């Protein structure tokens, strides 16, 4: 493992962690400097508080820990309706998938890892409640709070959170536990209510709604962030290609899809009887898988790490199909799962993704050296463009709440609000250095569409008034705060 960026999102979370640890207004910073995902950044902050130098390697280890915990809860779910032997085989195959996947978009720390952990643990809580293993209202309140907090890990979690909560609420209502139902709803609303009260107390309520709701509403339900028309986002061909024609996990999905297909056909043909609990788990998992697909595809962006949301429901559904299949079919399905899982793991190891040569590394070193020369370690800086790793490698906190300025390139009605936020931040934080990395071509992520800071009049005027150009390194303009 190398201390180098393997995914641009990881740099965003590490930049946010440095910023939260820098500013005295801890709560304001974690809510506003984390790209609206405070609970994605929180684990990094917690580890850093123990004196650990949290960088790319440490963050990847944290992500791996989340996968281990996810695997534990998946095991506990299987333990409710599968034999120990079948459970062990399925978990073994799932561990092979995790342990032999080397695609950087999967292994780098990102918001999917804590999201999948929270969702899987919540499914276990729901299933174990259905099996009568717990009933107390304190647990129901905690469940509601976790569901209400999912949005603060990633907005994409909202459909799955709603689905799991509604399923749990229906189960409670069927038992006529009216007080418990009220507690569940209260727990779900509590995180957002408290956060709104905090923003209201800061006279900044619209900042919450612009950054936590409207920004992601436009992301999911418009073409501002994706050229794929809304009507084409759920095209069956697009879905099929996304699942089965990309990266290491496609072979895993192909093998379990074959098991599921054979199992369904066999059960329908032989009319196998099932218990009410088996039916409940079957339809819950089937619908949950569709909800995950909806959440993945709605935005029109087919990023590989979105597929991480399917690993658990696909494996869980495979386990359910095996559990209701005839014993002889179970045996052959498990043999096939063992053999295919081993072959896929071997293939992943033999042809694993090679370490990519860092592009623009020489230019990075020059810019980092300039940032360090023109600022001290406790002074914030602003990188205008999309090169978040400069914050991490220069070890400087962000002077503006967003690690990159991509949003300013969009045709969004929120740009006036973002401009106000930018000016408020730069006046309050007084960053020592302002770096415009929109040039040279290809240096920033999405450099082709990024807007240089001088294209936005109010920002251009502020930089011109308070900052002086000190260096131009291959097109990257570095400004220093005037004394």
C-alpha positions as a printed NumPy array, in Angstrom:
array([[  0.   ,   0.   ,   0.   ],
       [  1.254,   3.446,  -0.909],
       [  0.517,   6.786,   0.741],
       [ -0.979,   8.13 ,  -2.469],
       [ -4.413,   9.131,  -3.699],
       [ -6.273,   6.195,  -5.241],
       [ -9.659,   7.916,  -5.394],
       [-10.42 ,  11.636,  -5.549],
       [-13.246,  11.324,  -3.003],
       [-10.843,  10.106,  -0.311],
       [ -8.907,  13.351,  -0.676],
       [-12.143,  15.27 ,  -0.095],
       [-12.79 ,  13.456,   3.199],
       [ -9.19 ,  13.81 ,   4.379],
       [ -9.233,  17.534,   3.529],
       [-12.431,  17.898,   5.54 ],
       [-10.889,  16.009,   8.477],
       [ -7.889,  18.382,   8.569],
       [-10.249,  21.367,   8.477],
       [-12.507,  20.094,  11.278],
       [ -9.437,  19.476,  13.428],
       [ -8.167,  23.003,  12.682],
       [-11.134,  25.286,  13.357],
       [-12.406,  25.996,  16.857],
       [-16.084,  25.943,  15.845],
       [-16.102,  22.137,  15.644],
       [-19.829,  21.56 ,  15.08 ],
       [-20.177,  24.269,  12.43 ],
       [-17.138,  22.955,  10.572],
       [-18.161,  19.296,  10.559],
       [-21.612,  20.214,   9.27 ],
       [-20.415,  22.62 ,   6.58 ],
       [-16.902,  21.553,   5.523],
       [-17.669,  17.879,   4.789],
       [-19.558,  18.087,   1.482],
       [-22.814,  17.467,   3.4  ],
       [-21.541,  14.087,   4.649],
       [-20.389,  14.698,   8.224],
       [-20.795,  11.056,   9.253],
       [-18.485,   9.967,   6.439],
       [-15.731,  12.193,   7.804],
       [-16.453,  11.554,  11.507],
       [-14.669,   8.141,  11.682],
       [-11.505,   9.746,  10.273],
       [-11.736,  12.537,  12.853],
       [-12.218,  10.077,  15.717],
       [ -9.166,   8.034,  14.707],
       [ -7.084,  11.201,  14.312],
       [ -8.003,  12.244,  17.871],
       [ -6.059,   9.21 ,  19.118],
       [ -2.894,  10.692,  17.674],
       [ -2.945,   8.584,  14.517],
       [ -1.716,  10.259,  11.344],
       [ -4.766,   9.618,   9.158],
       [ -3.797,   9.543,   5.492],
       [ -4.693,   7.423,   2.496],
       [ -3.435,   4.135,   3.972],
       [ -5.086,   4.62 ,   7.37 ],
       [ -8.385,   5.659,   5.785],
       [ -8.316,   2.541,   3.602],
       [ -7.794,   0.431,   6.737],
       [-10.808,   2.131,   8.341],
       [-12.852,   1.246,   5.267],
       [-11.687,  -2.372,   5.534],
       [-12.731,  -2.426,   9.202],
       [-16.203,  -1.284,   8.132],
       [-16.352,  -4.164,   5.633],
       [-15.382,  -6.636,   8.362],
       [-18.194,  -5.314,  10.568],
       [-20.586,  -5.476,   7.612],
       [-19.596,  -9.115,   7.086],
       [-20.284,  -9.825,  10.766],
       [-23.829,  -8.441,  10.498],
       [-24.419, -10.329,   7.243],
       [-23.347, -13.492,   9.088],
       [-25.801, -12.676,  11.898],
       [-28.596, -12.205,   9.34 ],
       [-27.852, -15.567,   7.7  ],
       [-27.709, -17.192,  11.133],
       [-31.407, -16.432,  11.556],
       [-32.55 , -18.757,   8.756],
       [-29.57 , -20.766,   7.445],
       [-27.611, -23.683,   8.84 ],
       [-24.096, -22.999,  10.111],
       [-22.611, -24.871,   7.146],
       [-24.479, -22.882,   4.492],
       [-23.871, -19.631,   6.384],
       [-20.128, -20.278,   6.555],
       [-19.867, -21.035,   2.819],
       [-21.756, -17.897,   1.803],
       [-19.733, -15.682,   4.159],
       [-16.537, -17.291,   2.915],
       [-17.46 , -16.373,  -0.662],
       [-18.366, -12.824,   0.367],
       [-15.024, -12.466,   2.169],
       [-13.207, -13.7  ,  -0.94 ],
       [-14.911, -10.934,  -2.918],
       [-13.834,  -8.27 ,  -0.438],
       [-10.364,  -9.68 ,   0.099],
       [ -9.439, -10.062,  -3.576],
       [-10.976,  -6.89 ,  -5.   ],
       [ -8.263,  -4.454,  -5.965],
       [-10.24 ,  -1.868,  -7.94 ],
       [ -9.253,   1.433,  -6.344],
       [-12.782,   2.779,  -6.669],
       [-13.844,   0.009,  -4.261],
       [-10.907,  -0.138,  -1.866],
       [-10.37 ,   3.597,  -1.264],
       [-12.197,   5.076,   1.721],
       [-15.525,   6.544,   0.665],
       [-19.025,   7.161,   1.972],
       [-20.263,   3.772,   0.732],
       [-18.373,   1.824,   3.406],
       [-20.047,   3.42 ,   6.463],
       [-23.334,   3.532,   4.536],
       [-23.346,  -0.2  ,   3.764],
       [-22.363,  -0.977,   7.361],
       [-25.231,   1.082,   8.785],
       [-27.725,  -0.366,   6.306],
       [-26.65 ,  -3.977,   6.9  ],
       [-26.727,  -3.62 ,  10.696],
       [-30.206,  -2.062,  10.376],
       [-31.443,  -4.972,   8.271],
       [-30.155,  -7.339,  10.952],
       [-31.97 ,  -5.319,  13.614],
       [-35.195,  -5.489,  11.587],
       [-34.929,  -9.234,  10.863],
       [-34.004, -10.096,  14.459],
       [-37.03 ,  -8.06 ,  15.624],
       [-39.228, -10.076,  13.256],
       [-37.772, -13.251,  14.788],
       [-38.716, -12.029,  18.28 ],
       [-35.153, -11.604,  19.541],
       [-35.726,  -8.116,  20.931],
       [-38.629,  -5.719,  21.562],
       [-37.453,  -2.895,  23.851],
       [-38.32 ,   0.711,  23.025],
       [-34.786,   1.959,  23.648],
       [-33.59 ,  -0.249,  20.801],
       [-36.402,   1.036,  18.595],
       [-35.385,   4.64 ,  19.364],
       [-31.756,   3.825,  18.506],
       [-32.912,   2.17 ,  15.275],
       [-34.873,   5.301,  14.34 ],
       [-31.887,   7.556,  15.053],
       [-29.642,   5.416,  12.855],
       [-32.197,   5.559,  10.034],
       [-32.516,   9.318,  10.427],
       [-28.733,   9.684,  10.356],
       [-28.186,   7.804,   7.088],
       [-28.655,  10.976,   5.06 ],
       [-25.663,  12.525,   6.86 ],
       [-23.418,   9.721,   5.618],
       [-24.685,  10.114,   2.07 ],
       [-27.895,  11.513,   0.576],
       [-28.069,   8.444,  -1.674],
       [-28.986,   6.397,   1.429],
       [-32.397,   8.05 ,   1.762],
       [-34.414,   5.545,  -0.368],
       [-32.95 ,   2.538,   1.491],
       [-33.446,   4.233,   4.854],
       [-37.076,   4.989,   4.066],
       [-37.704,   1.438,   2.88 ],
       [-36.176,  -0.259,   5.944],
       [-37.96 ,   2.149,   8.302],
       [-41.336,   1.629,   6.637],
       [-40.898,  -2.161,   6.767],
       [-40.026,  -1.96 ,  10.467],
       [-42.908,   0.434,  11.155],
       [-45.393,  -1.923,   9.472],
       [-44.104,  -4.796,  11.619],
       [-44.602,  -2.712,  14.77 ],
       [-48.087,  -1.579,  13.709],
       [-49.145,  -5.159,  12.948],
       [-48.322,  -5.926,  16.587],
       [-50.395,  -2.88 ,  17.644],
       [-47.459,  -1.343,  19.511],
       [-48.575,   2.256,  19.006],
       [-46.109,   3.751,  21.489],
       [-43.206,   1.938,  19.821],
       [-44.32 ,   3.247,  16.436],
       [-44.278,   6.804,  17.766],
       [-40.805,   6.227,  19.249],
       [-39.5  ,   4.926,  15.908],
       [-40.818,   7.961,  14.025],
       [-39.44 ,  10.316,  16.688],
       [-36.003,   8.697,  16.441],
       [-36.024,   9.017,  12.659],
       [-36.859,  12.724,  12.783],
       [-34.571,  13.561,  15.694],
       [-31.208,  14.033,  13.853],
       [-32.63 ,  16.395,  11.213],
       [-34.699,  18.272,  13.785],
       [-31.673,  18.907,  15.996],
       [-29.483,  19.935,  13.064],
       [-32.163,  22.336,  11.792],
       [-32.461,  23.861,  15.257],
       [-28.696,  24.377,  15.287],
       [-28.722,  26.091,  11.892],
       [-31.68 ,  28.195,  12.989],
       [-29.749,  29.273,  16.079],
       [-26.924,  30.367,  13.754],
       [-29.389,  32.262,  11.521],
       [-28.291,  29.985,   8.669],
       [-31.254,  27.694,   8.04 ],
       [-31.143,  28.145,   4.251],
       [-27.516,  26.997,   4.207],
       [-28.711,  23.615,   5.47 ],
       [-31.477,  23.28 ,   2.904],
       [-29.338,  24.487,   0.   ],
       [-26.409,  22.183,   0.769],
       [-28.119,  19.156,   2.262],
       [-31.306,  19.013,   0.192],
       [-31.517,  21.159,  -2.925],
       [-27.972,  20.426,  -4.084],
       [-28.618,  16.657,  -4.003],
       [-32.143,  17.029,  -5.349],
       [-30.687,  18.678,  -8.444],
       [-27.986,  15.987,  -8.546],
       [-30.545,  13.175,  -8.633],
       [-33.497,  14.617, -10.509],
       [-32.033,  16.964, -13.122],
       [-29.388,  16.801, -15.837],
       [-27.107,  19.344, -14.13 ],
       [-24.659,  16.654, -13.017],
       [-25.265,  14.032, -15.713],
       [-25.992,  14.135, -19.436],
       [-28.114,  10.971, -19.212],
       [-31.791,  11.94 , -19.677],
       [-34.073,  11.087, -16.759],
       [-36.079,   8.72 , -18.991],
       [-32.97 ,   6.668, -19.87 ],
       [-31.567,   6.212, -16.374],
       [-33.505,   3.004, -15.734],
       [-32.947,   1.528, -19.156],
       [-32.582,  -2.257, -18.79 ],
       [-29.563,  -2.369, -21.089],
       [-27.866,   0.336, -19.028],
       [-28.62 ,  -1.584, -15.81 ],
       [-27.319,  -4.845, -17.264],
       [-24.1  ,  -3.238, -18.511],
       [-23.508,  -1.473, -15.205],
       [-23.791,  -4.679, -13.167],
       [-22.216,  -7.275, -15.461],
       [-19.676,  -5.477, -17.644],
       [-17.334,  -3.684, -15.306],
       [-14.448,  -4.495, -12.925],
       [-13.773,  -7.362, -10.533],
       [-17.266,  -7.793,  -9.106],
       [-18.977,  -8.607, -12.414],
       [-17.962, -12.286, -12.13 ],
       [-19.372, -12.483,  -8.61 ],
       [-22.682, -11.035,  -9.811],
       [-22.752, -13.412, -12.786],
       [-22.212, -16.483, -10.578],
       [-24.821, -15.584,  -7.959],
       [-27.276, -14.506, -10.689],
       [-27.036, -18.027, -12.106],
       [-27.687, -19.526,  -8.645],
       [-30.686, -17.229,  -8.127],
       [-32.108, -18.019, -11.584],
       [-31.801, -21.794, -11.123],
       [-33.211, -21.55 ,  -7.591],
       [-36.244, -19.49 ,  -8.612],
       [-37.058, -21.746, -11.584],
       [-36.733, -24.872,  -9.421],
       [-38.896, -23.471,  -6.622],
       [-41.598, -22.311,  -9.023],
       [-41.585, -25.612, -10.941],
       [-41.769, -27.761,  -7.806],
       [-44.014, -25.357,  -5.873],
       [-41.899, -25.561,  -2.729],
       [-43.842, -24.514,   0.369],
       [-42.375, -21.684,   2.434],
       [-43.049, -20.275,   5.888],
       [-44.448, -16.802,   6.477],
       [-41.059, -15.617,   7.755],
       [-39.297, -16.951,   4.655],
       [-41.78 , -15.119,   2.445],
       [-41.311, -11.921,   4.443],
       [-37.513, -12.063,   4.142],
       [-37.723, -13.023,   0.455],
       [-39.916, -10.093,  -0.544],
       [-38.115,  -7.646,   1.732],
       [-34.74 ,  -8.501,   0.212],
       [-36.096,  -8.508,  -3.344],
       [-37.656,  -5.063,  -2.893],
       [-34.603,  -3.774,  -1.03 ],
       [-32.395,  -4.789,  -3.969],
       [-34.654,  -2.836,  -6.334],
       [-34.542,   0.174,  -4.003],
       [-30.728,   0.009,  -4.026],
       [-30.768,  -0.099,  -7.82 ],
       [-33.054,   2.923,  -7.87 ],
       [-30.738,   4.868,  -5.547],
       [-27.715,   3.933,  -7.664],
       [-29.219,   4.77 , -11.052],
       [-31.361,   7.823, -10.295],
       [-28.552,  10.369, -10.667],
       [-27.467,   9.051, -14.077],
       [-23.838,   8.712, -12.923],
       [-22.552,   5.145, -13.164],
       [-19.617,   5.477, -10.771],
       [-18.149,   2.078,  -9.932],
       [-18.28 ,   2.59 ,  -6.159],
       [-22.07 ,   2.944,  -6.358],
       [-22.154,  -0.8  ,  -7.057],
       [-20.934,  -1.447,  -3.509],
       [-24.552,  -0.928,  -2.433],
       [-25.469,  -4.163,  -4.27 ],
       [-22.913,  -6.506,  -2.712],
       [-24.872,  -7.231,   0.467],
       [-28.441,  -7.444,  -0.94 ],
       [-27.271,  -9.653,  -3.838],
       [-25.492, -12.021,  -1.435],
       [-28.413, -11.934,   0.996],
       [-30.911, -12.759,  -1.75 ],
       [-28.697, -15.665,  -2.839],
       [-28.809, -17.015,   0.707],
       [-32.595, -16.754,   0.837],
       [-33.013, -18.565,  -2.487],
       [-30.726, -21.353,  -1.275],
       [-32.599, -21.6  ,   2.045],
       [-35.94 , -22.298,   0.348],
       [-34.555, -24.643,  -2.312],
       [-34.684, -28.472,  -2.173],
       [-31.776, -30.048,  -0.322],
       [-30.184, -31.554,  -3.441],
       [-30.314, -28.203,  -5.236],
       [-28.844, -26.502,  -2.168],
       [-25.862, -28.824,  -2.34 ],
       [-25.16 , -28.149,  -6.028],
       [-25.669, -24.389,  -5.617],
       [-23.186, -24.327,  -2.752],
       [-20.648, -26.369,  -4.755],
       [-21.004, -23.934,  -7.626],
       [-20.701, -20.956,  -5.274],
       [-17.518, -22.395,  -3.734],
       [-15.898, -23.198,  -7.079],
       [-16.89 , -19.971,  -8.838],
       [-15.892, -17.869,  -5.818],
       [-12.447, -19.49 ,  -5.753],
       [-11.963, -19.027,  -9.504],
       [-13.042, -15.381,  -9.326],
       [-10.718, -14.743,  -6.38 ],
       [ -7.808, -16.34 ,  -8.23 ],
       [ -8.537, -14.311, -11.341],
       [ -8.712, -11.09 ,  -9.285],
       [ -5.33 , -11.813,  -7.697],
       [ -3.627, -12.715, -10.982],
       [ -4.897,  -9.74 , -12.96 ],
       [ -5.274,  -7.196, -10.181],
       [ -5.29 ,  -3.501, -10.967],
       [ -1.787,  -2.134, -11.299],
       [ -0.703,   0.895,  -9.344],
       [ -1.344,   3.854, -11.572],
       [  1.502,   6.225, -12.244],
       [  0.645,   9.533, -10.628],
       [ -0.156,  12.051, -13.343],
       [  1.227,  15.565, -12.877],
       [  3.255,  14.421,  -9.846],
       [  6.089,  16.823, -10.691],
       [  3.659,  19.729, -10.933],
       [  2.036,  18.651,  -7.655],
       [  5.397,  18.818,  -5.901],
       [  6.06 ,  22.336,  -7.181],
       [  2.636,  23.594,  -6.074],
       [  2.869,  21.902,  -2.663],
       [  6.295,  23.481,  -2.151],
       [  4.863,  26.898,  -3.04 ],
       [  1.893,  26.455,  -0.679],
       [  4.221,  25.507,   2.167],
       [  6.565,  28.388,   1.379],
       [  3.779,  30.978,   1.401],
       [  1.802,  29.691,   4.4  ],
       [  2.407,  28.188,   7.823],
       [  1.051,  24.821,   8.929],
       [ -1.821,  26.383,  10.891],
       [ -2.978,  28.703,   8.105],
       [ -5.822,  27.661,   5.786],
       [ -5.548,  27.798,   2.007],
       [ -8.004,  27.59 ,  -0.893],
       [ -7.537,  25.395,  -3.951],
       [ -9.842,  26.633,  -6.719],
       [-10.563,  23.81 ,  -9.15 ],
       [-10.575,  20.104,  -8.306],
       [ -7.263,  18.894,  -6.915],
       [ -8.229,  18.068,  -3.332],
       [ -5.085,  16.054,  -2.688],
       [ -3.127,  19.321,  -2.515],
       [ -4.785,  20.051,   0.843],
       [ -3.838,  16.595,   2.109],
       [ -0.265,  16.524,   0.838],
       [  0.467,  20.122,   1.824],
       [ -1.162,  19.455,   5.235],
       [ -3.232,  22.632,   5.169],
       [ -6.871,  23.137,   6.254],
       [ -9.453,  24.391,   3.772],
       [-10.168,  28.105,   3.738],
       [-13.493,  27.511,   1.974],
       [-16.087,  24.934,   2.988],
       [-15.861,  22.944,  -0.273],
       [-12.629,  21.178,  -1.16 ],
       [-13.263,  21.858,  -4.859],
       [-15.115,  24.453,  -6.921],
       [-16.809,  22.111,  -9.389],
       [-20.273,  23.399,  -8.478],
       [-19.464,  26.831,  -9.87 ],
       [-19.181,  25.281, -13.346],
       [-22.813,  24.133, -13.267],
       [-25.837,  25.971, -14.556],
       [-27.4  ,  25.997, -11.117],
       [-29.724,  28.439,  -9.392],
       [-27.677,  27.804,  -6.24 ],
       [-24.567,  29.585,  -7.553],
       [-25.502,  32.942,  -5.929],
       [-25.799,  31.14 ,  -2.56 ],
       [-22.488,  29.323,  -3.059],
       [-20.827,  32.614,  -3.992],
       [-22.089,  34.19 ,  -0.765],
       [-20.816,  31.189,   1.218],
       [-17.419,  31.469,  -0.471],
       [-17.062,  35.174,   0.295],
       [-18.205,  34.695,   3.887],
       [-15.669,  31.888,   4.389],
       [-12.725,  33.692,   2.805],
       [-13.428,  36.842,   4.86 ],
       [-13.759,  34.881,   8.098],
       [-10.905,  32.404,   7.604],
       [ -8.474,  34.694,   5.748],
       [ -6.647,  31.875,   3.928],
       [ -2.968,  32.656,   3.421],
       [ -2.871,  31.24 ,  -0.111],
       [ -5.346,  31.007,  -2.985],
       [ -4.425,  28.544,  -5.75 ],
       [ -6.287,  28.413,  -9.079],
       [ -5.674,  24.95 , -10.558],
       [ -8.141,  25.14 , -13.451],
       [ -5.063,  25.288, -15.72 ],
       [ -3.14 ,  23.542, -17.213],
       [ -5.548,  21.408, -19.183],
       [ -6.209,  18.056, -17.538],
       [ -4.678,  18.968, -14.191],
       [ -7.953,  19.286, -12.283],
       [-10.655,  16.645, -12.293],
       [-13.248,  17.718, -14.893],
       [-10.82 ,  20.464, -15.934],
       [-12.582,  20.763, -19.28 ],
       [-15.683,  22.294, -17.734],
       [-14.271,  24.035, -14.654],
       [-14.56 ,  27.816, -14.421],
       [-11.463,  29.855, -13.449],
       [-12.132,  32.104, -10.466],
       [-11.981,  35.258, -12.607],
       [-15.153,  34.115, -14.42 ],
       [-17.152,  34.863, -11.251],
       [-17.054,  38.66 , -10.777],
       [-17.517,  38.868,  -7.009],
       [-14.85 ,  36.263,  -6.329],
       [-12.486,  37.762,  -8.91 ],
       [-12.845,  41.216,  -7.324],
       [-12.148,  39.895,  -3.829],
       [ -9.015,  38.007,  -4.909],
       [ -7.786,  41.037,  -6.861],
       [ -8.298,  43.321,  -3.858],
       [ -6.85 ,  41.181,  -1.07 ],
       [ -4.401,  38.808,  -2.793],
       [ -1.27 ,  39.228,  -4.885],
       [ -0.098,  36.835,  -7.6  ],
       [  3.231,  35.375,  -6.422],
       [  3.77 ,  32.47 ,  -8.8  ],
       [  2.521,  31.036, -12.081],
       [  3.619,  27.394, -12.292],
       [  2.771,  25.9  , -15.679],
       [ -0.54 ,  27.764, -15.692],
       [ -1.378,  27.233, -12.022],
       [ -1.755,  30.664, -10.449],
       [ -0.773,  31.044,  -6.806],
       [ -1.898,  34.122,  -4.868],
       [ -0.794,  35.216,  -1.411],
       [ -2.803,  37.233,   1.079],
       [ -1.666,  40.861,   1.165],
       [ -0.359,  42.009,   4.52 ]])
